[in-house]
Amino acid sequence: MTPAADISVPGATEATASKPAMLRRSMGDNGDILGVGWLHGSFHAAVFRRQKMIGSWSSPEPVGTLPEIGPALDRALTELKFAGAEAFLLLENEQFVHQIEATPPVSDSMARNYLQGRVQRYEKENAAVLWVSQPAGGIKKERSFILHMLPRTFYDSVNRLFLERRLDLMRILPLVVPVQRELDRFPIAKGRPVLVAVEAGGATVVMVAKVGGDLLFARNILAVWSADPARIGVEINRSLLYANQRFGSTVERIWLLGRDNHATAEVNAKCGSGRQITVLPTTPVEWLQTVAKLPPRHPVNLVAGHLKRKSRQRTIRRGLLAASWLLLLFLVVDAWSSARSWDVETRQYSDLQANEAKMSAERRRLTERNQAVRRERAFVRQVEDERLPPVAAKFTALVASVLPGAMRLSDLSVKWEEPAGWTFRIEGIVEGDEDTAREIVAALQRQLAKSALHVRSDESSRAVMGIPRPANSTDPEVQRFSVEGGILEK
């Protein structure tokens, strides 16, 4: 890790400090990101452009309460000349609770539901909180998580301070997140447990994790290295014992990350021999640099779920608002259309009233015409009903279609008789002897009987007789025949 340069500037003028909003309004959003570290009373800020730090500032005065954040934030914006809109907060203080919770060895979704229940019980005893879970090392029959919980009222107050300065607070992360990322880059074999103690303003964050692996646990100690190094040594030794008893991990390496090494001797004395203690001078701004390199959707982001819900609610509100405006527009258009229709109908009614006499006369004329047309149609229908159907023509066509070539007709008559119905008579000649003529006539009768007219021949009236011819005649023999019967017989 490389030391970060602090930009120490004398106190800002009163005019500049009192008008942060005006200065912010005059600047545009150039895509820079503001990182703020508020660690147990210490306040640090840095500006990042494409994950590269272009300036930093640390408050020379302690910033321990909410009323003190606003002036410190104003001075940081002024000193750094920040023109962006996005910001993140690296937070550690008494309000930010980190609680270890164990769950059964279940799936991630079931574990989250279990943690949700634990948070709800916590809220009943305390107050509503924003929370996020971070996986931690567990024993064989359980899973462990670190619940990072921040009171909702506290977050609202901090977020309001950022919003008043036109800053969008997109991420809030605990200190263990950048520390764990840097731990994975330490020159230590993967999977080896390491204890890391980080100086965080007026407190010390102690965590035990495996390099490149799980975080076992983390805790905050309200002690300063320079003021109470003995307590730091005792608490680090207690953390070593807890890691050994709880997780069966023997920690042989201790890393002390801070601005000085006042606690090194005490840690060496309290933790016994056989452990390698490494001191790495580190400033809080360097942790901000590490956070700037994390992906925007890092899972341990306290406000990710809250911002997602707000975005979803905002989308729903916008949808409802758009639907309301559309409904209002529809009602206005419908009312306008109804008014137009009413005006048109009113004019039409006035025109009808003006032409009432003329239209009444026309109606009487049309009524009389319709009555005359109905009488004519009734007469035509009566004539058509009383007229005999064209049976004779159909029978004639039928006979012509089935008449054999050896037969010639001399007479064909069809007539209607009461009550017998339709009757016919056919006469003609057939070429051939008498037997042949009888067969031809019988075949004609069968053809007529199979037709749609259901022709019935009267066998008693059928006659076939020869026609005399001269003795020396060479003409073919001819027979005369006649057939009578009924048509449309069932």
C-alpha positions in Angstrom: 0.0 0.0 0.0 1.3 3.5 -0.9 0.9 6.5 1.4 -1.7 9.0 0.3 -0.9 12.7 0.3 -3.2 14.9 2.4 -4.0 18.3 1.0 -3.9 20.5 4.1 -5.3 23.9 3.4 -5.8 26.7 5.9 -9.4 27.4 7.0 -11.8 28.4 4.3 -13.1 31.9 4.3 -16.5 32.5 5.9 -18.1 33.5 2.6 -17.0 30.3 0.9 -18.1 28.1 3.8 -21.5 29.6 4.2 -22.5 29.2 0.5 -21.8 25.5 -0.4 -25.1 25.2 -2.2 -24.4 28.2 -4.5 -21.0 26.8 -5.3 -22.5 23.4 -6.1 -25.1 24.9 -8.4 -22.5 26.7 -10.4 -20.6 23.5 -11.2 -21.5 20.7 -13.6 -21.2 17.0 -13.2 -17.9 15.8 -14.7 -18.2 12.2 -13.6 -15.9 12.4 -10.6 -16.7 10.4 -7.5 -16.3 11.7 -3.9 -15.2 9.3 -1.3 -15.8 10.2 2.3 -14.4 8.3 5.3 -16.0 9.0 8.7 -14.2 6.7 11.1 -14.9 7.2 14.8 -14.5 10.9 14.8 -12.0 11.3 12.0 -13.1 12.7 8.7 -11.4 12.2 5.3 -12.4 12.9 1.8 -10.9 12.2 -1.6 -11.9 12.7 -5.3 -11.6 9.9 -7.8 -11.6 10.0 -11.5 -11.8 6.6 -13.2 -10.7 5.0 -9.9 -7.6 7.2 -9.7 -7.4 9.6 -6.8 -6.8 13.2 -7.9 -7.0 14.9 -4.5 -7.6 14.3 -0.8 -8.3 16.2 2.3 -8.5 15.3 6.0 -10.2 17.4 8.7 -7.8 18.7 11.3 -10.6 18.8 13.8 -12.5 15.8 15.2 -15.9 15.2 13.5 -17.8 13.1 16.0 -21.5 14.1 15.7 -24.0 14.7 12.9 -24.0 18.5 13.3 -20.3 18.5 12.6 -20.5 16.6 9.4 -22.1 19.4 7.4 -19.3 22.0 7.9 -16.6 19.3 7.3 -18.3 18.2 4.1 -18.6 21.8 2.9 -14.9 22.5 3.5 -14.0 19.2 1.7 -16.1 20.2 -1.3 -14.4 23.6 -1.3 -10.9 22.4 -0.9 -11.2 19.6 -3.5 -13.3 21.7 -5.9 -15.5 18.7 -6.4 -17.9 19.0 -9.4 -19.5 15.6 -9.5 -22.6 14.1 -8.0 -21.9 10.6 -6.9 -20.4 9.8 -3.4 -19.7 6.9 -1.2 -19.2 6.7 2.6 -16.7 4.5 4.4 -18.3 4.5 7.9 -17.3 3.3 11.4 -19.0 4.8 14.5 -21.0 3.7 17.5 -24.3 3.8 15.5 -23.0 1.3 12.9 -23.5 -2.1 14.5 -21.6 -5.2 13.3 -23.2 -8.3 14.8 -22.2 -12.0 14.2 -25.2 -14.3 13.5 -25.1 -18.1 12.9 -27.6 -19.9 10.7 -28.2 -23.6 10.0 -26.4 -25.0 6.9 -29.2 -24.0 4.5 -29.3 -22.3 1.1 -28.6 -18.6 0.6 -32.2 -17.6 0.2 -33.2 -19.5 3.4 -30.3 -18.0 5.3 -31.4 -14.5 4.2 -34.9 -15.2 5.4 -33.5 -16.4 8.7 -31.3 -13.2 9.0 -34.4 -11.1 8.1 -36.2 -12.6 11.1 -33.2 -11.7 13.4 -33.2 -8.2 12.1 -36.9 -7.8 12.7 -36.5 -8.9 16.3 -33.6 -6.4 16.6 -35.9 -3.7 15.3 -38.6 -4.5 17.8 -36.2 -3.9 20.6 -34.4 -0.9 19.1 -35.5 0.9 15.9 -35.8 0.4 12.2 -32.4 -0.2 10.5 -30.8 -0.6 7.1 -28.8 -3.8 7.0 -26.7 -6.0 4.8 -25.1 -9.4 5.5 -21.5 -10.4 4.9 -20.6 -14.1 4.8 -18.2 -15.1 7.5 -16.5 -18.4 8.4 -18.5 -20.9 10.3 -18.1 -24.4 11.8 -19.3 -27.6 10.2 -23.0 -27.5 11.3 -23.7 -23.9 10.8 -23.1 -20.8 8.6 -22.0 -17.4 10.0 -22.7 -13.9 8.8 -21.8 -10.5 10.0 -24.9 -8.2 10.1 -24.0 -4.6 9.4 -26.9 -2.5 10.8 -27.4 1.2 10.8 -30.4 3.0 12.3 -32.7 4.3 9.6 -33.0 7.7 11.3 -29.2 8.1 11.4 -29.0 7.2 7.7 -31.8 9.7 6.8 -29.9 12.4 8.6 -26.6 11.7 6.9 -28.3 11.3 3.5 -30.0 14.6 3.9 -26.7 16.3 4.5 -25.4 14.9 1.3 -28.6 15.7 -0.7 -28.5 19.3 0.5 -25.1 19.5 -1.2 -26.4 17.8 -4.4 -24.5 14.6 -3.6 -26.0 11.2 -4.3 -24.9 8.8 -1.6 -24.7 5.5 -3.5 -22.7 3.3 -1.2 -22.1 2.9 2.5 -19.5 0.3 3.4 -17.9 -0.8 6.7 -14.1 -0.7 7.1 -13.7 -4.5 7.0 -14.6 -4.5 3.2 -11.5 -2.6 1.9 -9.4 -4.2 4.6 -10.4 -7.7 3.4 -9.7 -6.8 -0.2 -6.2 -5.6 0.8 -5.6 -8.7 2.9 -6.0 -10.8 -0.2 -3.1 -8.9 -1.7 -0.7 -9.5 1.2 2.4 -11.6 0.4 1.0 -14.6 2.4 0.1 -18.1 1.3 -3.6 -18.5 0.4 -5.8 -19.9 3.1 -3.5 -18.8 6.0 -5.4 -17.1 8.8 -4.2 -13.5 9.6 -5.3 -11.0 12.2 -5.4 -7.4 11.0 -5.8 -4.5 13.4 -6.6 -1.2 11.7 -6.5 2.2 13.3 -9.8 3.9 12.7 -9.9 7.3 14.2 -10.8 7.0 17.9 -11.2 3.2 17.7 -9.5 0.1 16.3 -11.1 -2.5 14.0 -9.8 -6.0 14.6 -10.6 -8.8 12.1 -9.4 -12.3 11.5 -9.7 -13.7 8.0 -8.1 -16.3 5.7 -6.0 -14.8 2.9 -8.1 -15.3 -0.3 -10.8 -16.9 1.8 -13.6 -16.2 4.3 -13.7 -13.5 6.9 -13.9 -15.3 10.3 -15.0 -12.4 12.5 -14.5 -8.7 13.1 -14.9 -6.4 16.1 -14.5 -2.8 17.0 -12.4 -1.7 20.0 -12.9 1.8 21.4 -9.3 2.4 22.1 -6.6 4.6 20.4 -3.1 3.2 19.7 -1.2 6.1 21.0 -3.4 6.6 24.2 -4.1 3.0 25.3 -1.7 0.6 23.6 -2.0 -1.9 26.6 -5.7 -2.4 25.9 -5.0 -2.9 22.2 -2.6 -5.7 23.1 -5.1 -7.3 25.4 -8.0 -7.2 22.9 -5.8 -8.6 20.1 -4.8 -11.4 22.3 -8.4 -12.1 23.2 -9.2 -12.2 19.5 -6.5 -14.7 18.9 -7.9 -17.0 21.6 -11.4 -16.6 20.2 -10.3 -17.6 16.7 -8.6 -20.7 18.1 -11.5 -21.7 20.3 -14.3 -20.9 17.9 -12.9 -21.8 14.5 -9.9 -24.0 15.4 -7.6 -21.5 13.6 -4.1 -20.8 14.9 -3.2 -17.3 13.8 0.6 -16.9 13.4 0.6 -13.5 11.6 -0.5 -10.2 12.9 -0.7 -7.1 10.8 -0.9 -3.6 12.4 -2.2 -1.0 10.0 -2.1 2.6 11.2 -0.2 5.8 11.2 2.3 4.8 14.0 3.5 1.8 15.8 2.8 2.8 19.4 1.0 -0.5 20.1 3.6 -2.8 18.6 5.4 -3.5 21.9 2.2 -4.2 23.8 0.9 -6.5 21.1 4.2 -8.3 21.1 4.2 -8.7 24.9 0.5 -9.8 25.2 0.3 -12.2 22.3 3.2 -14.3 23.2 6.1 -15.5 21.1 5.9 -17.5 17.9 3.9 -14.9 16.0 5.1 -12.7 13.3 4.0 -9.0 13.8 4.1 -6.7 10.9 3.5 -2.9 11.1 2.4 -1.2 7.9 1.9 2.6 8.0 -1.5 3.3 6.5 -3.7 6.4 6.3 -7.5 6.4 6.1 -7.4 7.9 2.6 -5.7 4.7 1.4 -8.9 2.8 2.4 -10.9 5.2 0.3 -8.6 4.4 -2.6 -9.4 0.7 -2.1 -13.1 1.3 -1.9 -12.9 3.3 -5.2 -11.5 0.2 -6.9 -14.4 -2.0 -5.7 -17.1 -2.9 -8.2 -20.1 -0.6 -8.0 -22.4 -3.6 -7.2 -20.3 -4.9 -4.3 -22.6 -7.2 -2.2 -21.7 -5.5 1.1 -23.3 -2.2 0.4 -25.6 -1.0 3.2 -27.8 1.1 0.9 -28.0 -1.1 -2.2 -31.3 -2.7 -1.2 -32.7 0.6 0.0 -31.9 2.5 -3.2 -33.3 -0.4 -5.3 -36.6 -0.2 -3.4 -36.6 3.6 -3.7 -36.0 3.3 -7.4 -38.8 0.7 -7.8 -41.1 2.9 -5.8 -40.1 5.9 -7.9 -40.9 4.0 -11.0 -44.2 2.9 -9.7 -45.1 6.5 -8.7 -44.1 7.8 -12.1 -46.2 5.1 -13.7 -49.2 6.0 -11.6 -48.6 9.7 -12.3 -48.4 9.0 -16.0 -51.5 6.8 -15.8 -53.3 9.6 -13.9 -52.4 12.2 -16.5 -53.5 9.9 -19.3 -56.8 9.3 -17.5 -57.2 13.0 -17.0 -56.4 13.6 -20.7 -58.8 10.9 -21.7 -61.6 12.5 -19.6 -60.9 15.9 -21.1 -60.9 14.5 -24.6 -64.1 12.5 -23.8 -65.8 15.6 -22.4 -64.7 17.6 -25.4 -65.9 14.9 -27.8 -69.2 14.6 -25.9 -69.7 18.4 -26.2 -69.0 18.3 -29.9 -71.4 15.4 -30.4 -74.0 17.2 -28.4 -73.6 20.3 -30.6 -73.9 18.3 -33.8 -77.0 16.5 -32.5 -78.5 19.8 -31.5 -78.0 21.2 -35.0 -79.4 18.1 -36.6 -82.4 18.3 -34.3 -83.0 21.9 -35.3 -82.7 21.0 -39.0 -85.2 18.2 -38.5 -87.7 20.5 -36.8 -87.4 23.0 -39.6 -88.1 20.3 -42.2 -90.7 18.5 -40.2 -93.7 19.3 -42.5 -91.8 18.5 -45.7 -90.5 15.2 -44.3 -94.0 14.3 -43.0 -95.4 14.7 -46.5 -92.6 12.7 -48.0 -93.3 10.0 -45.4 -97.0 9.8 -46.4 -96.0 9.5 -50.1 -93.5 6.8 -49.4 -96.1 4.9 -47.2 -98.6 5.0 -50.0 -96.0 3.8 -52.5 -94.9 0.9 -50.2 -98.5 -0.2 -49.8 -99.0 -0.2 -53.6 -95.8 -2.2 -54.0 -97.0 -4.7 -51.3 -100.3 -5.2 -53.2 -98.4 -5.8 -56.5 -96.1 -8.3 -54.8 -99.0 -10.1 -53.3 -100.7 -10.3 -56.7 -97.5 -11.7 -58.3 -97.1 -14.2 -55.5 -100.7 -15.4 -55.9 -100.3 -15.8 -59.7 -97.1 -17.8 -59.2 -98.6 -20.0 -56.5 -101.7 -20.8 -58.7 -99.6 -21.4 -61.9 -99.0 -25.1 -62.7 -95.3 -26.1 -62.4 -93.4 -26.8 -65.6 -93.8 -30.6 -65.5 -94.6 -30.9 -69.2 -91.4 -29.2 -70.3 -89.3 -31.2 -67.9 -90.9 -34.4 -69.0 -90.3 -33.6 -72.7 -86.7 -32.8 -72.0 -86.3 -36.1 -70.0 -87.8 -38.2 -72.9 -85.6 -36.5 -75.4 -82.5 -37.3 -73.3 -83.3 -41.0 -72.9 -84.9 -41.7 -76.3 -83.0 -44.5 -78.2 -81.8 -44.0 -81.7 -84.2 -46.7 -83.2 -87.2 -44.9 -81.9 -89.0 -41.9 -83.3 -91.9 -40.1 -81.6 -95.0 -39.1 -83.5 -97.0 -37.7 -80.5 -96.2 -36.7 -76.9 -98.8 -35.2 -74.6 -98.7 -34.2 -70.9 -101.7 -32.8 -69.0 -103.1 -32.2 -65.5 -106.2 -34.2 -64.6 -108.2 -34.1 -61.3 -107.8 -36.2 -59.2 -105.3 -38.4 -61.1 -102.7 -35.6 -61.4 -100.1 -35.5 -64.2 -100.6 -38.0 -67.0 -98.7 -38.5 -70.3 -99.1 -40.3 -73.6 -96.3 -41.2 -76.0 -96.8 -42.6 -79.5 -94.2 -43.4 -82.2 -92.5 -46.0 -84.2 -89.6 -48.4 -83.6 -87.4 -50.0 -86.2 -87.2 -53.8 -85.8 -89.3 -56.8 -85.4 -92.0 -57.0 -82.8 -89.9 -58.6 -80.1 -87.1 -56.1 -80.5 -89.6 -53.2 -80.5 -91.0 -54.5 -77.2 -87.6 -54.7 -75.6 -86.8 -51.1 -76.7 -90.1 -49.8 -75.4 -89.6 -51.6 -72.1 -86.1 -50.2 -71.7 -87.5 -46.7 -72.3 -90.1 -47.3 -69.6 -87.3 -48.3 -67.1 -85.3 -45.2 -67.9 -88.3 -43.0 -67.3 -89.1 -44.8 -64.0 -85.5 -44.2 -62.6 -85.7 -40.5 -63.3 -86.4 -37.7 -60.8 -90.0 -37.4 -62.2 -90.9 -40.9 -61.0 -92.7 -41.8 -64.3 -95.1 -44.7 -63.9 -96.1 -46.5 -67.1 -99.5 -48.2 -67.3 -98.7 -51.7 -68.6 -102.2 -52.3 -69.7 -102.1 -49.4 -72.0 -98.8 -50.2 -73.6 -99.3 -51.4 -77.2 -96.8 -52.5 -79.9 -98.1 -53.5 -83.3 -96.5 -54.0 -86.7 -97.0 -51.6 -89.7 -97.9 -53.5 -93.0 -95.4 -53.0 -95.9 -95.4 -54.1 -99.5 -94.3 -57.7 -100.3 -91.3 -56.7 -102.4 -90.2 -53.8 -100.1 -86.6 -53.7 -98.9 -87.3 -51.1 -96.1 -86.6 -52.3 -92.5 -89.4 -53.6 -90.5 -91.2 -51.0 -88.4 -93.5 -51.3 -85.3 -95.9 -48.7 -83.9 -96.0 -48.3 -80.2 -97.9 -46.2 -77.6 -97.3 -45.8 -73.8 -99.5 -44.1 -71.2 -99.0 -43.5 -67.5 -98.5 -41.0 -64.7 -95.8 -38.5 -63.6 -94.6 -37.8 -60.1 -96.0 -41.1 -58.8 -94.7 -42.4 -55.5 
